[in-house]
Amino acid sequence: MVRKTRSLNLRFEEISIDKIEEILEKISIEIDKYIKSKTPPKTSYDLVLRVDKDHELTLIIDIGIKGSYEEVFNYESIVNDVVNLSRRIFEKEIEKYRV
């Protein structure tokens, strides 16, 4: 597993659990739209989004996509795109907490 981290210099103690839940819901909705736009009908996926909030804020994304026409659709690329999309949305939503 490859793990990427980036320091965003946030005042994360000001981010409430409710706000984190809103951000995760928004990410989930955008992921669903993206996957449906890039894959054939009846494609299924499993998604786990989580934020760990200790001395830093970490977005954890676990996604698997199962679909047909693997010779036509590059599911690995779609998964990578979903991870990047999630990261961009997360960073945009928490931007106002930047120090």
URLIN-V79237 format. One record per residue. N is the residue number from 1. PSI is psi in radians with two decimals (NA if undefined). D_FIRST is the distance of its C-alpha to the first C-alpha in Angstrom with 1 decimal. Layout:
# URLIN-V79237
N:PSI:D_FIRST  N:PSI:D_FIRST
This chain:
# URLIN-V79237
1:2.35:0.0  2:2.30:3.8  3:2.22:6.4  4:2.35:9.9  5:2.64:13.0  6:2.26:16.6  7:2.23:19.8  8:-0.01:22.2  9:1.13:25.1  10:2.69:25.9  11:1.21:28.5  12:-0.35:26.1  13:-0.30:28.7  14:-0.09:30.7  15:2.02:28.2  16:2.82:29.3  17:-0.69:27.5  18:-0.73:29.5  19:-0.72:28.4  20:-0.74:24.7  21:-0.72:25.5  22:-0.75:27.3  23:-0.79:24.5  24:-0.66:22.0  25:-0.76:24.8  26:-0.76:25.3  27:-0.78:21.7  28:-0.76:21.8  29:-0.78:25.1  30:-0.63:23.9  31:-0.79:20.9  32:-0.82:23.3  33:-0.79:25.7  34:-0.85:23.3  35:-0.76:21.9  36:-0.54:25.6  37:-0.33:26.7  38:-0.09:24.2  39:2.82:24.2  40:2.85:27.1  41:2.70:28.9  42:0.20:27.7  43:2.38:24.0  44:2.74:22.2  45:2.67:19.0  46:2.33:17.4  47:2.28:16.5  48:2.10:15.7  49:2.35:16.4  50:2.57:16.8  51:2.18:17.9  52:2.31:17.8  53:1.53:21.0  54:-2.00:21.7  55:-0.08:22.7  56:2.92:20.5  57:2.14:19.4  58:2.18:15.8  59:2.19:15.0  60:2.20:12.3  61:2.14:11.9  62:1.99:11.0  63:2.44:12.7  64:2.38:13.7  65:2.34:16.7  66:2.13:19.2  67:3.04:22.2  68:3.11:24.7  69:0.81:25.6  70:-0.41:22.2  71:-0.30:24.2  72:-0.71:25.4  73:2.24:22.5  74:1.55:19.2  75:-0.56:17.0  76:-0.71:13.7  77:-0.69:15.7  78:-0.73:17.0  79:-0.78:13.6  80:-0.71:12.8  81:-0.68:16.4  82:-0.74:16.1  83:-0.79:13.4  84:-0.72:15.6  85:-0.80:18.7  86:-0.78:17.5  87:-0.77:16.9  88:-0.78:20.3  89:-0.80:22.1  90:-0.84:20.8  91:-0.68:21.8  92:-0.75:25.1  93:-0.54:26.0  94:0.07:25.5  95:-0.66:27.2  96:-0.16:30.5  97:0.09:29.1  98:2.46:28.5  99:NA:30.6
